């Protein structure tokens, strides 16, 4: 999938990392622009669906 859809593959990897990190009751202090938390603050591109 990485070769065919690299942006989507990276998105899925970030999402999976976020899921794993948030499973346990762990306190993390990280900048909000750090991956994968950038997924929580970035607005989706409305034109991305039309590509």
C-alpha distance matrix in Angstrom:
0.0 3.8 5.4 5.2 5.7 7.0 9.8 8.3 6.3 9.7 11.6 10.4 11.3 14.5 15.3 15.1 17.3 19.6 20.0 20.9 23.3 25.0 25.6 28.8 31.8 31.1 32.4 30.4 31.8 29.1 29.0 27.2 25.2 23.7 20.1 19.1 22.3 21.6 19.6 23.1 25.0 22.8 23.4 20.5 20.5 22.2 21.0 17.3 17.4 19.1 16.5
3.8 0.0 3.8 5.6 5.5 4.5 7.9 7.8 5.3 7.7 10.5 10.2 10.2 13.2 14.8 14.9 16.3 18.8 19.8 20.5 22.5 24.6 25.6 28.4 31.2 30.1 31.2 28.8 29.8 26.9 26.7 25.2 22.9 21.2 17.8 17.3 20.6 19.7 18.4 22.0 23.6 21.4 22.4 19.8 19.8 22.0 20.8 17.1 18.1 19.7 16.7
5.4 3.8 0.0 3.8 5.8 5.8 9.6 10.2 8.7 10.8 13.6 13.7 14.0 16.7 18.4 18.6 20.0 22.5 23.6 24.3 26.2 28.3 29.3 32.2 35.0 33.8 34.8 32.2 33.1 30.1 29.6 28.1 25.5 24.1 20.8 20.6 23.8 22.6 21.3 25.0 26.3 23.8 24.5 21.7 21.1 23.0 21.2 17.8 18.7 19.6 16.3
5.2 5.6 3.8 0.0 3.8 6.3 9.2 9.1 8.8 11.6 13.5 13.6 14.8 17.4 18.5 19.1 21.0 23.1 23.8 25.1 27.1 28.8 29.8 33.0 35.7 34.8 35.8 33.4 34.4 31.3 30.7 28.8 26.3 25.3 21.9 21.4 24.4 22.9 21.1 24.7 26.0 23.2 23.4 20.2 19.4 20.8 18.8 15.4 15.8 16.5 13.3
5.7 5.5 5.8 3.8 0.0 3.8 5.7 5.4 6.1 8.7 10.0 10.7 12.3 14.4 15.4 16.5 18.4 20.1 21.1 22.7 24.5 25.9 27.2 30.4 33.0 32.1 32.8 30.5 31.3 28.2 27.4 25.3 22.9 22.1 18.8 18.2 20.9 19.3 17.5 21.0 22.2 19.4 19.6 16.5 15.8 17.5 15.9 12.3 13.0 14.3 11.3
7.0 4.5 5.8 6.3 3.8 0.0 3.8 5.5 5.0 6.1 8.5 9.9 10.5 12.3 14.1 15.3 16.5 18.4 19.9 21.2 22.6 24.4 26.0 28.9 31.3 30.0 30.6 27.9 28.5 25.4 24.5 22.8 20.2 19.1 15.9 15.7 18.7 17.0 15.8 19.6 20.6 18.0 18.8 16.2 15.8 18.2 16.9 13.4 14.9 16.5 13.5
9.8 7.9 9.6 9.2 5.7 3.8 0.0 3.8 5.5 5.2 6.2 8.7 10.0 10.7 12.3 14.3 15.4 16.6 18.4 20.2 21.2 22.6 24.6 27.5 29.6 28.4 28.6 26.0 26.4 23.2 22.0 19.9 17.3 16.8 13.8 13.5 15.9 13.9 12.6 16.2 17.0 14.3 15.0 12.5 12.3 14.9 14.0 10.5 12.5 14.5 11.9
8.3 7.8 10.2 9.1 5.4 5.5 3.8 0.0 3.8 5.4 4.9 6.2 8.6 9.9 10.4 12.3 14.2 15.2 16.4 18.4 19.9 21.0 22.6 25.8 28.2 27.4 28.0 25.8 26.6 23.7 23.0 20.6 18.6 17.9 14.6 13.5 15.9 14.5 12.3 15.7 17.2 14.8 15.1 12.2 12.6 14.7 14.3 10.5 11.5 14.0 12.1
6.3 5.3 8.7 8.8 6.1 5.0 5.5 3.8 0.0 3.8 5.4 5.1 6.3 8.7 9.8 10.6 12.4 14.3 15.3 16.7 18.5 20.1 21.4 24.4 27.1 26.1 27.1 24.8 26.0 23.2 22.9 21.0 19.1 17.7 14.1 13.0 16.1 15.3 13.5 17.0 18.8 16.9 17.9 15.4 16.2 18.4 18.0 14.3 15.2 17.7 15.5
9.7 7.7 10.8 11.6 8.7 6.1 5.2 5.4 3.8 0.0 3.8 5.4 5.1 6.2 8.5 9.9 10.6 12.3 14.2 15.4 16.5 18.4 20.2 23.0 25.2 23.9 24.5 21.9 22.7 19.7 19.3 17.6 15.5 14.0 10.5 9.8 13.0 12.2 10.9 14.6 16.2 14.5 16.1 14.3 15.4 18.2 18.2 14.7 16.4 18.9 16.8
11.6 10.5 13.6 13.5 10.0 8.5 6.2 4.9 5.4 3.8 0.0 3.8 5.5 5.2 6.1 8.6 9.9 10.6 12.3 14.4 15.4 16.5 18.5 21.5 23.6 22.6 23.1 20.8 21.7 18.9 18.4 16.1 14.5 13.5 10.1 8.6 11.1 10.3 8.1 11.6 13.5 11.9 13.1 11.3 12.9 15.6 16.2 12.8 14.3 17.3 15.9
10.4 10.2 13.7 13.6 10.7 9.9 8.7 6.2 5.1 5.4 3.8 0.0 3.8 5.4 5.0 6.1 8.6 9.8 10.4 12.3 14.2 15.4 16.6 19.8 22.4 21.8 22.9 21.1 22.6 20.2 20.4 18.2 17.1 15.7 12.0 10.0 12.8 12.9 10.4 13.4 16.0 14.9 16.0 14.0 15.9 18.1 18.8 15.3 15.9 19.1 17.8
11.3 10.2 14.0 14.8 12.3 10.5 10.0 8.6 6.3 5.1 5.5 3.8 0.0 3.8 5.4 5.2 6.2 8.6 9.9 10.7 12.3 14.3 15.6 18.5 21.1 20.0 21.1 19.1 20.6 18.3 18.8 17.3 16.1 13.9 10.2 8.6 12.0 12.6 11.1 14.1 16.7 16.0 17.9 16.5 18.4 21.0 21.6 18.1 19.2 22.3 20.6
14.5 13.2 16.7 17.4 14.4 12.3 10.7 9.9 8.7 6.2 5.2 5.4 3.8 0.0 3.8 5.4 5.1 6.2 8.6 10.0 10.5 12.3 14.4 17.0 19.1 17.8 18.4 16.2 17.4 14.9 15.2 13.5 12.6 10.6 6.9 4.9 8.2 9.0 7.7 10.6 13.1 12.9 15.2 14.5 16.8 19.7 20.8 17.6 19.1 22.3 21.0
15.3 14.8 18.4 18.5 15.4 14.1 12.3 10.4 9.8 8.5 6.1 5.0 5.4 3.8 0.0 3.8 5.4 5.1 6.2 8.7 9.9 10.7 12.4 15.6 17.8 17.2 18.2 16.6 18.3 16.3 16.8 14.6 14.4 12.9 9.6 6.8 8.9 10.2 7.7 9.8 13.0 13.1 14.7 13.9 16.7 19.0 20.6 17.5 18.3 21.8 21.1
15.1 14.9 18.6 19.1 16.5 15.3 14.3 12.3 10.6 9.9 8.6 6.1 5.2 5.4 3.8 0.0 3.8 5.4 5.0 6.2 8.6 10.0 10.8 13.9 16.7 16.3 18.0 16.7 19.0 17.4 18.6 17.0 17.0 14.8 11.5 8.9 11.4 13.3 11.3 13.1 16.5 16.8 18.5 17.6 20.3 22.6 23.9 20.6 21.2 24.6 23.7
17.3 16.3 20.0 21.0 18.4 16.5 15.4 14.2 12.4 10.6 9.9 8.6 6.2 5.1 5.4 3.8 0.0 3.8 5.4 5.2 6.2 8.6 10.2 12.5 15.0 13.9 15.2 13.5 15.7 14.2 15.7 14.6 14.7 12.1 9.0 6.8 9.5 12.0 11.0 12.7 15.8 16.5 18.9 18.7 21.4 24.1 25.5 22.4 23.5 26.8 25.7
19.6 18.8 22.5 23.1 20.1 18.4 16.6 15.2 14.3 12.3 10.6 9.8 8.6 6.2 5.1 5.4 3.8 0.0 3.8 5.5 5.1 6.1 8.7 11.2 13.1 12.2 13.2 11.8 13.9 12.6 14.0 12.4 13.2 11.2 8.8 6.0 7.2 10.2 9.0 9.7 13.1 14.4 16.8 17.0 20.2 22.7 24.6 21.9 22.9 26.4 25.8
20.0 19.8 23.6 23.8 21.1 19.9 18.4 16.4 15.3 14.2 12.3 10.4 9.9 8.6 6.2 5.0 5.4 3.8 0.0 3.8 5.5 5.4 6.3 9.6 12.2 12.3 14.2 13.7 16.4 15.7 17.4 15.8 16.9 15.0 12.5 9.7 10.7 13.6 11.7 12.0 15.7 17.1 18.9 18.7 22.0 24.1 26.1 23.2 23.7 27.4 27.0
20.9 20.5 24.3 25.1 22.7 21.2 20.2 18.4 16.7 15.4 14.4 12.3 10.7 10.0 8.7 6.2 5.2 5.5 3.8 0.0 3.8 5.6 5.4 8.0 11.1 10.8 13.3 12.9 16.0 15.6 17.9 17.0 18.2 15.6 13.3 10.9 12.4 15.6 14.4 14.9 18.4 19.9 22.1 22.0 25.1 27.4 29.2 26.2 26.8 30.4 29.7
23.3 22.5 26.2 27.1 24.5 22.6 21.2 19.9 18.5 16.5 15.4 14.2 12.3 10.5 9.9 8.6 6.2 5.1 5.5 3.8 0.0 3.8 5.7 6.8 9.0 7.8 9.7 9.1 12.2 12.1 14.8 14.2 15.8 13.3 11.7 9.7 10.5 14.0 13.6 13.6 16.8 18.8 21.4 21.9 25.2 27.7 29.7 27.0 28.0 31.6 30.9
25.0 24.6 28.3 28.8 25.9 24.4 22.6 21.0 20.1 18.4 16.5 15.4 14.3 12.3 10.7 10.0 8.6 6.1 5.4 5.6 3.8 0.0 3.8 5.6 7.1 7.3 9.2 9.6 12.8 13.2 15.6 14.5 16.6 14.9 13.6 11.2 10.9 14.5 13.6 12.7 16.1 18.5 20.7 21.4 24.9 27.2 29.5 27.0 27.8 31.5 31.2
25.6 25.6 29.3 29.8 27.2 26.0 24.6 22.6 21.4 20.2 18.5 16.6 15.6 14.4 12.4 10.8 10.2 8.7 6.3 5.4 5.7 3.8 0.0 3.8 6.8 8.3 11.3 12.4 15.9 16.7 19.3 18.3 20.4 18.4 16.8 14.4 14.5 18.0 16.8 16.1 19.6 21.8 23.7 24.1 27.6 29.6 31.9 29.2 29.6 33.3 33.1
28.8 28.4 32.2 33.0 30.4 28.9 27.5 25.8 24.4 23.0 21.5 19.8 18.5 17.0 15.6 13.9 12.5 11.2 9.6 8.0 6.8 5.6 3.8 0.0 3.8 5.5 9.1 11.0 14.7 16.3 19.3 19.0 21.4 19.3 18.2 16.2 16.1 19.8 19.2 18.2 21.4 24.0 26.2 27.0 30.5 32.6 35.0 32.4 33.0 36.7 36.4
31.8 31.2 35.0 35.7 33.0 31.3 29.6 28.2 27.1 25.2 23.6 22.4 21.1 19.1 17.8 16.7 15.0 13.1 12.2 11.1 9.0 7.1 6.8 3.8 0.0 3.8 6.8 9.7 13.2 15.4 18.5 18.4 21.3 19.5 19.2 17.5 16.6 20.3 20.1 18.5 21.3 24.3 26.6 27.9 31.5 33.6 36.2 34.0 34.7 38.4 38.3
31.1 30.1 33.8 34.8 32.1 30.0 28.4 27.4 26.1 23.9 22.6 21.8 20.0 17.8 17.2 16.3 13.9 12.2 12.3 10.8 7.8 7.3 8.3 5.5 3.8 0.0 3.8 6.3 10.0 12.3 15.7 16.1 18.9 16.9 16.9 15.6 14.8 18.6 19.0 17.7 20.2 23.2 25.8 27.3 30.7 33.3 35.7 33.4 34.5 38.1 37.7
32.4 31.2 34.8 35.8 32.8 30.6 28.6 28.0 27.1 24.5 23.1 22.9 21.1 18.4 18.2 18.0 15.2 13.2 14.2 13.3 9.7 9.2 11.3 9.1 6.8 3.8 0.0 3.8 6.7 9.7 13.0 13.9 16.9 15.3 16.1 15.3 13.9 17.4 18.4 16.8 18.7 22.0 24.8 26.7 30.1 32.8 35.3 33.2 34.7 38.2 37.8
30.4 28.8 32.2 33.4 30.5 27.9 26.0 25.8 24.8 21.9 20.8 21.1 19.1 16.2 16.6 16.7 13.5 11.8 13.7 12.9 9.1 9.6 12.4 11.0 9.7 6.3 3.8 0.0 3.8 6.1 9.7 10.9 13.6 11.8 12.9 12.6 11.3 14.6 16.2 15.0 16.6 19.6 22.8 24.7 27.9 30.8 33.1 31.0 32.7 36.1 35.6
31.8 29.8 33.1 34.4 31.3 28.5 26.4 26.6 26.0 22.7 21.7 22.6 20.6 17.4 18.3 19.0 15.7 13.9 16.4 16.0 12.2 12.8 15.9 14.7 13.2 10.0 6.7 3.8 0.0 3.8 7.0 9.1 11.9 10.6 12.8 13.1 11.3 14.0 16.3 15.0 15.7 18.8 22.1 24.4 27.4 30.5 32.7 31.0 33.0 36.2 35.7
29.1 26.9 30.1 31.3 28.2 25.4 23.2 23.7 23.2 19.7 18.9 20.2 18.3 14.9 16.3 17.4 14.2 12.6 15.7 15.6 12.1 13.2 16.7 16.3 15.4 12.3 9.7 6.1 3.8 0.0 3.8 6.2 8.4 6.9 9.4 10.4 8.7 10.9 13.6 13.0 13.4 16.0 19.5 21.8 24.5 27.7 29.7 27.9 30.3 33.3 32.5
29.0 26.7 29.6 30.7 27.4 24.5 22.0 23.0 22.9 19.3 18.4 20.4 18.8 15.2 16.8 18.6 15.7 14.0 17.4 17.9 14.8 15.6 19.3 19.3 18.5 15.7 13.0 9.7 7.0 3.8 0.0 3.8 5.4 5.5 9.0 10.4 8.2 9.2 12.5 11.9 11.3 13.6 17.2 19.7 22.2 25.5 27.5 26.0 28.6 31.4 30.7
27.2 25.2 28.1 28.8 25.3 22.8 19.9 20.6 21.0 17.6 16.1 18.2 17.3 13.5 14.6 17.0 14.6 12.4 15.8 17.0 14.2 14.5 18.3 19.0 18.4 16.1 13.9 10.9 9.1 6.2 3.8 0.0 3.8 5.4 8.0 8.7 5.6 6.2 9.3 8.2 7.5 10.1 13.6 16.2 18.9 22.1 24.2 22.9 25.3 28.2 27.8
25.2 22.9 25.5 26.3 22.9 20.2 17.3 18.6 19.1 15.5 14.5 17.1 16.1 12.6 14.4 17.0 14.7 13.2 16.9 18.2 15.8 16.6 20.4 21.4 21.3 18.9 16.9 13.6 11.9 8.4 5.4 3.8 0.0 3.8 6.5 8.1 6.3 4.9 8.7 9.1 7.8 9.0 12.7 14.9 17.0 20.5 22.2 20.8 23.6 26.2 25.4
23.7 21.2 24.1 25.3 22.1 19.1 16.8 17.9 17.7 14.0 13.5 15.7 13.9 10.6 12.9 14.8 12.1 11.2 15.0 15.6 13.3 14.9 18.4 19.3 19.5 16.9 15.3 11.8 10.6 6.9 5.5 5.4 3.8 0.0 3.8 6.1 5.7 5.9 9.3 10.3 10.3 11.4 15.2 16.8 19.0 22.6 24.0 22.0 24.7 27.5 26.3
20.1 17.8 20.8 21.9 18.8 15.9 13.8 14.6 14.1 10.5 10.1 12.0 10.2 6.9 9.6 11.5 9.0 8.8 12.5 13.3 11.7 13.6 16.8 18.2 19.2 16.9 16.1 12.9 12.8 9.4 9.0 8.0 6.5 3.8 0.0 3.0 5.0 5.4 7.5 9.7 10.7 11.1 14.6 15.4 17.6 21.1 22.4 20.0 22.4 25.3 24.0
19.1 17.3 20.6 21.4 18.2 15.7 13.5 13.5 13.0 9.8 8.6 10.0 8.6 4.9 6.8 8.9 6.8 6.0 9.7 10.9 9.7 11.2 14.4 16.2 17.5 15.6 15.3 12.6 13.1 10.4 10.4 8.7 8.1 6.1 3.0 0.0 3.8 5.4 5.9 8.0 10.0 10.7 13.8 14.4 17.0 20.2 21.8 19.2 21.2 24.3 23.3
22.3 20.6 23.8 24.4 20.9 18.7 15.9 15.9 16.1 13.0 11.1 12.8 12.0 8.2 8.9 11.4 9.5 7.2 10.7 12.4 10.5 10.9 14.5 16.1 16.6 14.8 13.9 11.3 11.3 8.7 8.2 5.6 6.3 5.7 5.0 3.8 0.0 3.8 5.1 5.4 7.1 9.0 12.2 13.7 16.7 19.8 21.9 19.8 21.8 25.0 24.5
21.6 19.7 22.6 22.9 19.3 17.0 13.9 14.5 15.3 12.2 10.3 12.9 12.6 9.0 10.2 13.3 12.0 10.2 13.6 15.6 14.0 14.5 18.0 19.8 20.3 18.6 17.4 14.6 14.0 10.9 9.2 6.2 4.9 5.9 5.4 5.4 3.8 0.0 3.8 5.3 5.4 5.9 9.5 11.1 13.6 17.0 18.8 17.0 19.5 22.4 21.8
19.6 18.4 21.3 21.1 17.5 15.8 12.6 12.3 13.5 10.9 8.1 10.4 11.1 7.7 7.7 11.3 11.0 9.0 11.7 14.4 13.6 13.6 16.8 19.2 20.1 19.0 18.4 16.2 16.3 13.6 12.5 9.3 8.7 9.3 7.5 5.9 5.1 3.8 0.0 3.8 5.7 5.6 8.1 8.8 11.9 14.9 17.0 14.9 16.8 20.0 19.7
23.1 22.0 25.0 24.7 21.0 19.6 16.2 15.7 17.0 14.6 11.6 13.4 14.1 10.6 9.8 13.1 12.7 9.7 12.0 14.9 13.6 12.7 16.1 18.2 18.5 17.7 16.8 15.0 15.0 13.0 11.9 8.2 9.1 10.3 9.7 8.0 5.4 5.3 3.8 0.0 3.8 6.0 8.2 10.0 13.5 16.0 18.7 17.2 18.8 22.1 22.3
25.0 23.6 26.3 26.0 22.2 20.6 17.0 17.2 18.8 16.2 13.5 16.0 16.7 13.1 13.0 16.5 15.8 13.1 15.7 18.4 16.8 16.1 19.6 21.4 21.3 20.2 18.7 16.6 15.7 13.4 11.3 7.5 7.8 10.3 10.7 10.0 7.1 5.4 5.7 3.8 0.0 3.8 6.5 9.4 12.5 15.1 17.8 16.9 19.0 22.0 22.2
22.8 21.4 23.8 23.2 19.4 18.0 14.3 14.8 16.9 14.5 11.9 14.9 16.0 12.9 13.1 16.8 16.5 14.4 17.1 19.9 18.8 18.5 21.8 24.0 24.3 23.2 22.0 19.6 18.8 16.0 13.6 10.1 9.0 11.4 11.1 10.7 9.0 5.9 5.6 6.0 3.8 0.0 3.8 6.3 8.9 12.0 14.3 13.4 15.8 18.6 18.7
23.4 22.4 24.5 23.4 19.6 18.8 15.0 15.1 17.9 16.1 13.1 16.0 17.9 15.2 14.7 18.5 18.9 16.8 18.9 22.1 21.4 20.7 23.7 26.2 26.6 25.8 24.8 22.8 22.1 19.5 17.2 13.6 12.7 15.2 14.6 13.8 12.2 9.5 8.1 8.2 6.5 3.8 0.0 3.8 6.4 8.7 11.6 11.4 13.4 16.1 16.9
20.5 19.8 21.7 20.2 16.5 16.2 12.5 12.2 15.4 14.3 11.3 14.0 16.5 14.5 13.9 17.6 18.7 17.0 18.7 22.0 21.9 21.4 24.1 27.0 27.9 27.3 26.7 24.7 24.4 21.8 19.7 16.2 14.9 16.8 15.4 14.4 13.7 11.1 8.8 10.0 9.4 6.3 3.8 0.0 3.8 6.1 8.7 7.9 9.7 12.6 13.4
20.5 19.8 21.1 19.4 15.8 15.8 12.3 12.6 16.2 15.4 12.9 15.9 18.4 16.8 16.7 20.3 21.4 20.2 22.0 25.1 25.2 24.9 27.6 30.5 31.5 30.7 30.1 27.9 27.4 24.5 22.2 18.9 17.0 19.0 17.6 17.0 16.7 13.6 11.9 13.5 12.5 8.9 6.4 3.8 0.0 3.8 5.4 5.3 8.0 10.0 10.7
22.2 22.0 23.0 20.8 17.5 18.2 14.9 14.7 18.4 18.2 15.6 18.1 21.0 19.7 19.0 22.6 24.1 22.7 24.1 27.4 27.7 27.2 29.6 32.6 33.6 33.3 32.8 30.8 30.5 27.7 25.5 22.1 20.5 22.6 21.1 20.2 19.8 17.0 14.9 16.0 15.1 12.0 8.7 6.1 3.8 0.0 3.8 5.5 6.6 8.1 10.1
21.0 20.8 21.2 18.8 15.9 16.9 14.0 14.3 18.0 18.2 16.2 18.8 21.6 20.8 20.6 23.9 25.5 24.6 26.1 29.2 29.7 29.5 31.9 35.0 36.2 35.7 35.3 33.1 32.7 29.7 27.5 24.2 22.2 24.0 22.4 21.8 21.9 18.8 17.0 18.7 17.8 14.3 11.6 8.7 5.4 3.8 0.0 3.8 5.5 5.5 7.0
17.3 17.1 17.8 15.4 12.3 13.4 10.5 10.5 14.3 14.7 12.8 15.3 18.1 17.6 17.5 20.6 22.4 21.9 23.2 26.2 27.0 27.0 29.2 32.4 34.0 33.4 33.2 31.0 31.0 27.9 26.0 22.9 20.8 22.0 20.0 19.2 19.8 17.0 14.9 17.2 16.9 13.4 11.4 7.9 5.3 5.5 3.8 0.0 3.8 5.5 5.5
17.4 18.1 18.7 15.8 13.0 14.9 12.5 11.5 15.2 16.4 14.3 15.9 19.2 19.1 18.3 21.2 23.5 22.9 23.7 26.8 28.0 27.8 29.6 33.0 34.7 34.5 34.7 32.7 33.0 30.3 28.6 25.3 23.6 24.7 22.4 21.2 21.8 19.5 16.8 18.8 19.0 15.8 13.4 9.7 8.0 6.6 5.5 3.8 0.0 3.8 5.6
19.1 19.7 19.6 16.5 14.3 16.5 14.5 14.0 17.7 18.9 17.3 19.1 22.3 22.3 21.8 24.6 26.8 26.4 27.4 30.4 31.6 31.5 33.3 36.7 38.4 38.1 38.2 36.1 36.2 33.3 31.4 28.2 26.2 27.5 25.3 24.3 25.0 22.4 20.0 22.1 22.0 18.6 16.1 12.6 10.0 8.1 5.5 5.5 3.8 0.0 3.8
16.5 16.7 16.3 13.3 11.3 13.5 11.9 12.1 15.5 16.8 15.9 17.8 20.6 21.0 21.1 23.7 25.7 25.8 27.0 29.7 30.9 31.2 33.1 36.4 38.3 37.7 37.8 35.6 35.7 32.5 30.7 27.8 25.4 26.3 24.0 23.3 24.5 21.8 19.7 22.3 22.2 18.7 16.9 13.4 10.7 10.1 7.0 5.5 5.6 3.8 0.0
